[in-house]
Amino acid sequence: MPVLEGLWGPDIRMRDSQLSVGVEVGVCPDEAPRSPVWGPLRMPPVTCGGLSLALELPALIRQLRAAWRARRAGPLDPERSPTNTWVAEEEDVEGIKDDLEDGNSDLEADGRLNAGHAGVLLVERRGSYPLIDLRILKTSAQQGEVESGTRRKVKRLLSFQRYCHASRLLRGLVPHTPGSLHLLDDDYLGQAAHMLSKVGTWNFDIFLFDRLTNGNSLVTLMCHLFNVYGLIHHFELDMVKLHRFLGMVQEDYHSQNPYHNAVHAADVTQAMYCYLKEPKLAEQLSPLDVFLGLMAAAAHDVDHPGVNQPFLIKTRHHLASLYQNTSVLESHHWRSTVGMLRESGLLSHLPVDMSQDIEQQLGSLILATDISRQNEFLSTFREHLDNQDLDLQLASHRHFILQIALKCADVCNPCRVWELSRQWSERVCEEFYRQGDLERKFDLEISPLCNQQADSVPAVQIGFISYIVEPLFEEWHRFTEASLLSQTMMGHLHRNKARWSRLRFARTHSETHSHAEEPELEPEGEGESEEGGGGGEGEDIP
């Protein structure tokens, strides 16, 4: 498999041409070949280094295990009969986990994981594909710190409440009442519940809510909204399966991403809820529409690697090959979501045709978030509004509005109050800059907006607002007929854009002034002077 040396690591490279899964690419492992379930993703088989990029993850895992065992301990013991294969594999996996718990001996100096770690990650993984970035486990020599892979295993074996209860007892915290299993302290629970009572307001602080829920903002918010709309009763959902699915989704967001993490998913879900309440839309939506809108918002960026599609393409990542360089990340988010839906069994009680239709509609919504398709959706939306031919009685038209609503929710940060909008802006730029640093490290062309020396946060935000956010929200403003929420968002958008413009001007003026008065200091501390001066003046601008 072609990889970027030192970036994806050597763990998933398979060069044995005989190691082939032999399953047609683009076909779900639960479906027969040529099944219509994954129709939009039918494609000829793709192979990399002799290993078929099939979606049958268990078979792929077995091949990777075999290669790992061959590298670690030589040929397999001939006494291992085929009937004992699964037992042997389980023993190998447990052995790998024991090795991980021993300490840092298997962690490479540069932070990349070796083959043993890769085996555990593939075993622990719930999605449809090998990991994009293997550097997510962090071991520590500090006494009492638990290795993250083991921690995830414990959380699966125990219920979340029992796990939190045990952690409280280990820290010496005694429950207030005998036999109680507290998720959080009472004062935190009260504040979180109070925030949920105002979840429909546009100034909802998702960062505070995430702290009050101990990092479980997405699960808590989704459970609350499902109860608000009565979706659990309407679809006869199993609460255990629902919690399991939502926990899987939340856990599969990468917490190390500054922007594309579970808090972003919760923020988009809260915005989506506000849009679903718009008077022009609320009365027309069916329970299925609401279910799809909330589910797509929660899972629209699941398992995001923290880099964009051009980066995956130019590093020849296996996902880019799998999806033929088209909507790579969005397709991966969708397929991962479907995999978790099936593994959790959340929709297993529904008729097969209904569950398949839900999966397809979820895919249509998530794929609509591809920023490269912005003009396509915007022109169609504008044409409908100009012709006044949107009929929300039609399911197809309602679905299109859900796509637009999800696109708005995904990029609504500039429409928030300044305190929240600025935090999101700094987070997304930090993620861009990290990608730029990787590209610089490996002598790749630095992607647009990813050069920290050339692309300042104000400049990035002004361009984003001008070319992406403003055109979309102006049409949404027309659709909602200038609703109160839409007026609020447009007001914040214009004020935030003006503020970013002043910050950029202040930064530019500060840099020019610094160069003019103190040219002799330029060789020593030019970078620090620019960053400090620009940021300091920007803070004081109202």
C-alpha positions as CSV (number, residue, x, y, z in Angstrom):
1,M,0.0,0.0,0.0
2,P,1.5,3.3,-0.9
3,V,1.9,5.4,2.2
4,L,3.8,8.4,3.3
5,E,6.8,7.1,5.3
6,G,6.7,8.2,8.9
7,L,3.2,9.7,8.6
8,W,0.8,6.8,8.3
9,G,3.5,4.4,9.7
10,P,4.6,1.0,8.5
11,D,1.9,-0.9,10.3
12,I,-0.8,-1.2,7.6
13,R,1.6,-1.8,4.7
14,M,1.0,-5.3,3.2
15,R,3.3,-6.3,0.4
16,D,2.5,-10.0,0.2
17,S,0.6,-10.3,-3.1
18,Q,-1.1,-13.5,-1.8
19,L,-2.8,-11.7,1.1
20,S,-6.0,-10.8,-0.7
21,V,-9.4,-10.5,0.9
22,G,-11.2,-11.2,-2.3
23,V,-14.4,-9.3,-1.6
24,E,-15.8,-6.9,-4.1
25,V,-15.0,-3.3,-3.2
26,G,-18.0,-1.1,-2.6
27,V,-20.2,-4.0,-1.2
28,C,-21.2,-4.1,2.4
29,P,-20.0,-7.2,4.2
30,D,-23.6,-7.9,5.2
31,E,-24.9,-7.8,1.7
32,A,-24.5,-10.0,-1.3
33,P,-22.4,-8.7,-4.2
34,R,-24.2,-6.3,-6.5
35,S,-26.6,-5.5,-3.7
36,P,-28.6,-2.3,-4.3
37,V,-28.0,-1.1,-0.7
38,W,-24.7,0.6,-1.6
39,G,-25.6,1.4,-5.2
40,P,-24.0,4.9,-5.3
41,L,-20.7,3.4,-4.3
42,R,-20.4,0.6,-6.8
43,M,-16.9,0.6,-8.3
44,P,-14.4,-1.9,-9.8
45,P,-12.2,-3.7,-7.2
46,V,-9.3,-1.6,-6.0
47,T,-6.1,-3.1,-4.6
48,C,-3.0,-1.6,-3.0
49,G,0.2,-3.7,-2.7
50,G,-1.8,-6.8,-3.4
51,L,-4.2,-6.3,-0.5
52,S,-7.8,-5.8,-1.7
53,L,-9.4,-2.7,-0.2
54,A,-12.6,-4.6,0.6
55,L,-15.1,-3.6,3.3
56,E,-15.1,-7.0,5.0
57,L,-13.2,-5.8,8.0
58,P,-13.0,-9.1,9.9
59,A,-11.3,-10.8,7.0
60,L,-9.0,-7.8,6.6
61,I,-8.2,-8.0,10.3
62,R,-7.4,-11.7,10.1
63,Q,-4.9,-11.0,7.3
64,L,-3.2,-8.2,9.2
65,R,-3.0,-10.5,12.3
66,A,-1.4,-13.2,10.2
67,A,1.2,-10.8,8.9
68,W,1.8,-9.4,12.4
69,R,2.3,-12.9,13.8
70,A,4.6,-13.8,11.0
71,R,6.7,-10.7,11.7
72,R,6.6,-11.2,15.5
73,A,7.1,-14.9,16.0
74,G,7.8,-16.5,12.7
75,P,5.5,-19.1,11.0
76,L,2.4,-20.2,12.8
77,D,2.6,-23.3,15.0
78,P,1.5,-26.3,12.8
79,E,-0.3,-27.7,15.8
80,R,-2.8,-24.9,15.4
81,S,-5.7,-26.5,13.6
82,P,-8.2,-24.5,11.6
83,T,-10.8,-25.3,14.3
84,N,-8.7,-23.5,16.8
85,T,-8.0,-20.4,14.7
86,W,-10.4,-18.1,16.5
87,V,-9.1,-19.2,19.9
88,A,-5.5,-18.7,18.8
89,E,-6.4,-15.2,17.5
90,E,-8.0,-14.3,20.7
91,E,-4.9,-15.4,22.6
92,D,-2.7,-13.3,20.3
93,V,-4.9,-10.3,20.8
94,E,-4.8,-10.7,24.6
95,G,-1.0,-11.0,24.4
96,I,-0.8,-7.8,22.5
97,K,-2.9,-6.0,25.1
98,D,-0.7,-7.4,27.8
99,D,2.3,-6.0,26.0
100,L,0.7,-2.6,25.8
101,E,0.0,-2.5,29.5
102,D,3.7,-3.2,30.3
103,G,4.6,0.4,29.6
104,N,6.3,2.4,26.8
105,S,8.6,-0.3,25.5
106,D,6.7,-0.8,22.3
107,L,6.1,2.9,21.6
108,E,8.5,4.3,19.0
109,A,10.5,7.4,19.8
110,D,8.7,9.6,17.4
111,G,5.2,8.7,18.8
112,R,4.2,6.3,16.0
113,L,2.7,2.9,17.0
114,N,4.4,-0.3,16.1
115,A,2.7,-3.4,14.7
116,G,1.5,-4.6,18.1
117,H,-0.4,-1.4,18.6
118,A,-1.8,-1.6,15.2
119,G,-3.2,-5.0,15.9
120,V,-5.0,-3.8,19.1
121,L,-6.4,-0.8,17.3
122,L,-7.8,-2.9,14.5
123,V,-9.3,-5.3,17.0
124,E,-10.8,-2.5,19.1
125,R,-12.0,-0.5,16.1
126,R,-15.7,-0.5,15.3
127,G,-15.7,1.3,12.0
128,S,-15.4,-0.2,8.5
129,Y,-11.8,0.7,7.8
130,P,-8.3,0.5,9.3
131,L,-7.4,3.6,11.3
132,I,-6.4,6.7,9.5
133,D,-3.9,7.8,12.1
134,L,-2.4,5.2,14.4
135,R,-1.0,7.7,16.8
136,I,-4.0,7.9,19.1
137,L,-2.9,5.7,22.0
138,K,-0.7,7.4,24.6
139,T,1.1,5.3,27.2
140,S,2.6,6.8,30.3
141,A,5.1,5.8,32.9
142,Q,3.3,7.7,35.5
143,Q,1.9,5.5,38.2
144,G,-1.9,5.1,38.2
145,E,-2.4,6.3,34.6
146,V,-4.4,3.8,32.6
147,E,-3.6,3.1,28.9
148,S,-6.4,4.4,26.8
149,G,-7.1,1.2,24.9
150,T,-7.6,-0.6,28.2
151,R,-9.8,2.2,29.4
152,R,-12.1,1.8,26.4
153,K,-12.3,-1.9,26.9
154,V,-13.4,-1.4,30.6
155,K,-16.0,1.1,29.5
156,R,-17.5,-1.4,27.1
157,L,-17.6,-4.2,29.7
158,L,-19.3,-2.0,32.3
159,S,-22.2,0.3,31.9
160,F,-21.1,4.0,31.8
161,Q,-22.7,4.6,35.2
162,R,-21.0,1.7,36.8
163,Y,-17.7,2.9,35.3
164,C,-18.1,6.4,36.6
165,H,-19.2,5.1,40.0
166,A,-16.1,2.9,40.3
167,S,-13.9,5.8,39.3
168,R,-15.5,7.9,42.0
169,L,-14.9,5.2,44.6
170,L,-11.2,4.8,43.6
171,R,-10.7,8.5,44.1
172,G,-12.3,8.3,47.6
173,L,-15.6,10.0,46.7
174,V,-18.5,8.5,48.5
175,P,-22.0,8.7,46.9
176,H,-24.5,10.8,48.8
177,T,-27.1,8.0,49.1
178,P,-26.4,4.3,49.5
179,G,-26.5,2.4,46.3
180,S,-26.6,5.4,44.1
181,L,-24.6,5.6,40.9
182,H,-23.8,9.2,40.2
183,L,-22.6,10.3,36.8
184,L,-21.6,13.7,38.0
185,D,-21.8,15.8,41.2
186,D,-25.3,17.1,41.9
187,D,-24.4,20.7,41.2
188,Y,-23.0,19.8,37.8
189,L,-26.1,17.7,37.0
190,G,-28.3,20.6,38.0
191,Q,-26.4,23.1,35.8
192,A,-26.4,20.7,32.8
193,A,-30.2,20.1,33.2
194,H,-30.7,23.8,33.4
195,M,-28.7,24.3,30.1
196,L,-30.8,21.6,28.4
197,S,-34.0,23.5,29.3
198,K,-32.6,26.3,27.0
199,V,-31.1,24.1,24.3
200,G,-33.2,25.8,21.7
201,T,-31.6,29.2,22.2
202,W,-29.0,30.4,19.8
203,N,-26.5,31.5,22.4
204,F,-26.2,28.0,23.8
205,D,-22.6,27.5,25.1
206,I,-21.6,24.0,23.9
207,F,-18.2,24.3,25.5
208,L,-19.7,24.9,29.0
209,F,-22.2,22.1,28.4
210,D,-19.4,19.7,27.4
211,R,-17.6,20.5,30.7
212,L,-20.8,20.1,32.8
213,T,-21.5,16.6,31.2
214,N,-17.9,15.4,31.8
215,G,-17.1,15.3,28.0
216,N,-20.4,13.6,27.1
217,S,-22.2,16.5,25.5
218,L,-23.1,14.6,22.3
219,V,-24.7,11.6,24.0
220,T,-26.5,13.7,26.6
221,L,-27.8,16.2,24.0
222,M,-29.0,13.5,21.6
223,C,-30.8,11.5,24.3
224,H,-32.5,14.7,25.4
225,L,-33.6,15.7,21.9
226,F,-34.9,12.2,21.2
227,N,-37.0,12.5,24.3
228,V,-38.2,16.0,23.3
229,Y,-39.4,14.8,20.0
230,G,-40.7,11.4,21.3
231,L,-38.6,9.5,18.8
232,I,-37.8,6.7,21.2
233,H,-41.5,5.9,21.5
234,H,-42.3,6.5,17.9
235,F,-39.6,4.2,16.5
236,E,-39.8,1.8,19.5
237,L,-36.1,2.2,20.0
238,D,-34.2,0.1,22.6
239,M,-32.7,2.4,25.1
240,V,-29.7,0.2,25.7
241,K,-29.0,0.0,21.9
242,L,-29.5,3.7,21.6
243,H,-27.0,4.5,24.3
244,R,-24.6,2.1,22.8
245,F,-24.8,3.6,19.4
246,L,-24.5,7.2,20.6
247,G,-21.5,6.1,22.8
248,M,-19.9,4.5,19.8
249,V,-20.4,7.7,17.7
250,Q,-19.0,10.0,20.4
251,E,-16.0,7.8,21.0
252,D,-15.2,7.5,17.3
253,Y,-14.6,11.3,17.1
254,H,-11.0,12.1,17.6
255,S,-10.6,14.1,20.8
256,Q,-7.1,15.2,19.8
257,N,-8.6,17.2,16.8
258,P,-8.9,20.8,17.8
259,Y,-12.0,21.3,15.6
260,H,-13.4,18.1,14.2
261,N,-14.3,16.4,17.4
262,A,-17.4,15.3,19.4
263,V,-18.0,18.9,20.7
264,H,-18.2,20.1,17.1
265,A,-20.7,17.3,16.4
266,A,-22.8,18.4,19.5
267,D,-22.6,22.0,18.3
268,V,-23.9,21.1,14.9
269,T,-26.6,19.0,16.4
270,Q,-27.8,21.9,18.6
271,A,-27.8,24.2,15.6
272,M,-29.8,21.6,13.6
273,Y,-32.4,21.5,16.4
274,C,-32.7,25.2,16.2
275,Y,-33.3,25.0,12.5
276,L,-35.8,22.2,12.8
277,K,-37.8,24.5,15.1
278,E,-38.1,27.2,12.4
279,P,-41.8,28.0,12.0
280,K,-41.8,27.4,8.2
281,L,-40.2,24.0,8.7
282,A,-41.4,22.6,12.0
283,E,-45.0,22.0,11.1
284,Q,-44.1,20.1,7.9
285,L,-41.5,17.7,9.3
286,S,-42.4,14.0,10.0
287,P,-40.8,12.1,12.8
288,L,-38.6,10.4,10.2
289,D,-37.3,13.7,9.0
290,V,-36.4,14.8,12.5
291,F,-34.8,11.5,13.2
292,L,-32.6,11.7,10.1
293,G,-31.7,15.4,10.7
294,L,-30.5,14.8,14.2
295,M,-28.7,11.5,13.4
296,A,-26.9,13.0,10.4
297,A,-25.9,16.1,12.4
298,A,-24.5,13.9,15.2
299,A,-22.5,11.6,12.9
300,H,-21.6,13.9,10.0
301,D,-17.9,14.0,10.8
302,V,-17.4,10.8,12.7
303,D,-13.8,9.4,12.6
304,H,-12.5,12.6,11.0
305,P,-8.7,12.3,10.8
306,G,-8.0,16.0,11.2
307,V,-6.8,16.5,7.7
308,N,-8.7,17.4,4.5
309,Q,-9.4,15.5,1.3
310,P,-6.6,17.0,-0.8
311,F,-4.2,15.8,1.9
312,L,-5.5,12.2,1.7
313,I,-5.2,12.3,-2.0
314,K,-1.7,13.6,-2.3
315,T,-0.5,11.2,0.4
316,R,-2.2,8.4,-1.5
317,H,-4.2,7.2,1.5
318,H,-6.3,4.1,1.1
319,L,-9.6,6.0,1.7
320,A,-8.8,8.2,-1.3
321,S,-8.3,5.1,-3.4
322,L,-11.4,3.4,-2.1
323,Y,-13.7,6.4,-2.9
324,Q,-11.8,7.4,-6.1
325,N,-10.9,10.8,-4.8
326,T,-14.6,11.9,-4.6
327,S,-16.2,13.0,-1.3
328,V,-13.6,10.8,0.5
329,L,-14.2,12.0,4.0
330,E,-18.0,12.3,3.8
331,S,-18.3,8.8,2.3
332,H,-16.1,7.5,5.2
333,H,-18.3,9.3,7.7
334,W,-21.4,7.8,6.2
335,R,-20.1,4.2,5.9
336,S,-18.7,4.3,9.5
337,T,-22.1,5.5,10.7
338,V,-23.9,2.7,8.9
339,G,-21.4,0.2,10.4
340,M,-22.1,1.4,13.9
341,L,-25.9,1.4,13.3
342,R,-25.7,-2.3,12.3
343,E,-23.3,-3.3,15.0
344,S,-25.4,-1.6,17.7
345,G,-28.6,-3.2,16.3
346,L,-30.4,0.1,16.8
347,L,-32.7,-0.4,13.7
348,S,-32.7,-4.2,13.7
349,H,-36.3,-4.3,14.8
350,L,-37.5,-2.3,11.8
351,P,-38.3,-3.9,8.4
352,V,-35.3,-4.4,6.2
353,D,-36.5,-2.0,3.5
354,M,-37.1,0.8,6.0
355,S,-33.7,0.4,7.7
356,Q,-32.0,0.4,4.3
357,D,-33.9,3.5,3.3
358,I,-32.8,5.3,6.5
359,E,-29.2,4.3,5.8
360,Q,-29.4,5.7,2.3
361,Q,-31.0,9.0,3.4
362,L,-28.4,9.4,6.1
363,G,-25.8,9.0,3.4
364,S,-27.5,11.6,1.2
365,L,-27.5,14.1,4.1
366,I,-23.9,13.5,5.2
367,L,-22.6,13.6,1.6
368,A,-24.2,17.0,1.3
369,T,-21.7,18.5,3.8
370,D,-18.9,18.1,1.2
371,I,-17.7,21.7,0.8
372,S,-16.7,21.0,-2.8
373,R,-20.4,20.7,-3.6
374,Q,-21.3,24.0,-2.1
375,N,-22.1,25.7,-5.4
376,E,-24.2,22.8,-6.6
377,F,-26.5,23.0,-3.6
378,L,-26.5,26.7,-3.4
379,S,-27.6,27.2,-7.0
380,T,-30.3,24.6,-6.7
381,F,-31.6,26.3,-3.5
382,R,-31.5,29.7,-5.1
383,E,-33.4,28.4,-8.1
384,H,-36.1,26.9,-5.9
385,L,-36.5,30.2,-4.0
386,D,-36.6,32.2,-7.2
387,N,-39.3,30.0,-8.8
388,Q,-41.1,29.6,-5.4
389,D,-41.7,26.0,-6.2
390,L,-40.6,24.4,-2.9
391,D,-43.4,22.1,-1.7
392,L,-42.7,20.8,1.8
393,Q,-45.5,18.4,1.5
394,L,-43.2,16.4,-0.8
395,A,-40.7,14.1,1.0
396,S,-38.1,14.9,-1.6
397,H,-38.3,18.6,-1.1
398,R,-38.2,18.2,2.7
399,H,-35.1,16.1,2.3
400,F,-33.5,18.8,0.2
401,I,-34.2,21.4,2.9
402,L,-32.7,19.0,5.5
403,Q,-29.6,18.9,3.4
404,I,-29.4,22.7,3.3
405,A,-30.1,22.9,7.1
406,L,-27.3,20.5,7.8
407,K,-24.9,22.5,5.6
408,C,-25.9,25.6,7.5
409,A,-25.4,23.9,10.8
410,D,-22.0,22.6,9.8
411,V,-20.7,26.1,9.0
412,C,-22.8,28.2,11.4
413,N,-19.9,29.2,13.7
414,P,-19.5,32.7,12.3
415,C,-23.2,33.2,13.0
416,R,-22.7,32.6,16.8
417,V,-22.0,35.2,19.4
418,W,-18.5,36.5,19.2
419,E,-17.3,34.6,22.3
420,L,-18.2,31.3,20.8
421,S,-17.5,32.2,17.2
422,R,-13.9,33.2,18.0
423,Q,-13.2,29.9,19.9
424,W,-14.4,27.9,16.9
425,S,-12.4,30.0,14.5
426,E,-9.2,29.6,16.4
427,R,-9.8,25.8,16.7
428,V,-10.4,25.3,13.0
429,C,-7.3,27.3,12.1
430,E,-5.2,25.4,14.6
431,E,-6.3,22.2,12.8
432,F,-5.4,23.7,9.4
433,Y,-2.0,24.8,10.8
434,R,-1.3,21.3,12.1
435,Q,-1.9,19.9,8.6
436,G,0.4,22.6,7.2
437,D,3.1,21.6,9.6
438,L,2.8,18.0,8.5
439,E,3.0,18.9,4.9
440,R,6.1,21.1,5.5
441,K,7.7,18.3,7.5
442,F,7.4,15.8,4.6
443,D,8.2,18.3,1.9
444,L,4.7,18.4,0.4
445,E,3.0,21.5,-1.0
446,I,1.3,23.3,1.8
447,S,-2.5,23.4,1.3
448,P,-4.4,26.7,1.1
449,L,-5.2,28.2,4.5
450,C,-2.7,25.8,6.2
451,N,0.4,28.1,6.3
452,Q,0.5,29.6,9.7
453,Q,3.1,32.2,8.6
454,A,1.0,33.4,5.7
455,D,-2.6,32.7,6.6
456,S,-3.7,34.5,9.8
457,V,-6.9,33.6,11.6
458,P,-8.7,36.9,10.7
459,A,-7.8,36.5,7.0
460,V,-9.0,32.9,6.9
461,Q,-12.3,33.8,8.6
462,I,-13.0,36.8,6.4
463,G,-12.5,34.6,3.3
464,F,-14.6,31.8,4.7
465,I,-17.4,34.2,5.6
466,S,-17.4,36.0,2.3
467,Y,-17.3,33.0,0.0
468,I,-19.0,30.2,1.9
469,V,-21.1,31.4,4.9
470,E,-22.7,34.6,3.7
471,P,-24.1,33.3,0.3
472,L,-25.6,30.2,2.0
473,F,-27.2,32.1,4.9
474,E,-28.6,34.8,2.7
475,E,-30.6,32.2,0.9
476,W,-31.6,30.5,4.2
477,H,-32.7,34.0,5.3
478,R,-35.0,34.1,2.3
479,F,-36.3,30.7,2.9
480,T,-37.3,31.3,6.5
481,E,-38.8,34.6,5.5
482,A,-36.6,36.6,7.9
483,S,-37.5,34.6,11.0
484,L,-36.3,35.8,14.4
485,L,-33.5,33.3,14.5
486,S,-32.4,34.1,11.0
487,Q,-32.2,37.8,11.8
488,T,-30.2,37.0,14.9
489,M,-27.8,34.9,12.9
490,M,-27.3,37.4,10.2
491,G,-26.7,40.2,12.8
492,H,-24.0,38.1,14.4
493,L,-22.5,37.2,11.0
494,H,-22.1,40.8,9.9
495,R,-20.7,42.0,13.3
496,N,-18.2,39.1,13.5
497,K,-17.0,39.8,9.9
498,A,-16.5,43.4,10.7
499,R,-14.6,42.5,13.9
500,W,-12.4,40.1,12.0
501,S,-11.7,42.9,9.5
502,R,-10.6,45.2,12.3
503,L,-8.4,42.5,13.8
504,R,-6.8,41.9,10.4
505,F,-6.2,45.7,9.9
506,A,-4.8,46.0,13.4
507,R,-2.5,43.0,12.8
508,T,-1.3,44.4,9.5
509,H,-0.8,47.9,11.0
510,S,1.1,46.5,13.9
511,E,3.4,44.5,11.7
512,T,4.1,47.5,9.4
513,H,4.7,49.8,12.4
514,S,7.0,47.2,14.0
515,H,9.1,46.9,10.8
516,A,9.3,50.6,10.3
517,E,10.5,51.6,13.8
518,E,12.6,48.6,14.8
519,P,14.3,47.1,11.8
520,E,17.3,46.1,13.8
521,L,15.2,43.6,15.8
522,E,13.9,41.8,12.8
523,P,16.6,39.0,12.6
524,E,16.1,37.9,16.2
525,G,12.4,38.0,17.1
526,E,10.4,38.9,14.1
527,G,7.9,36.0,14.5
528,E,7.3,36.6,18.2
529,S,7.0,40.4,17.7
530,E,4.4,40.0,14.9
531,E,2.3,37.4,16.8
532,G,2.4,39.2,20.1
533,G,1.7,42.6,18.7
534,G,-1.1,41.6,16.4
535,G,-2.9,39.5,19.0
536,G,-2.5,42.1,21.7
537,E,-4.1,44.9,19.8
538,G,-6.8,42.6,18.5
539,E,-7.9,41.8,22.0
540,D,-8.7,45.4,22.8
541,I,-10.9,46.1,19.8
542,P,-14.6,46.2,20.7
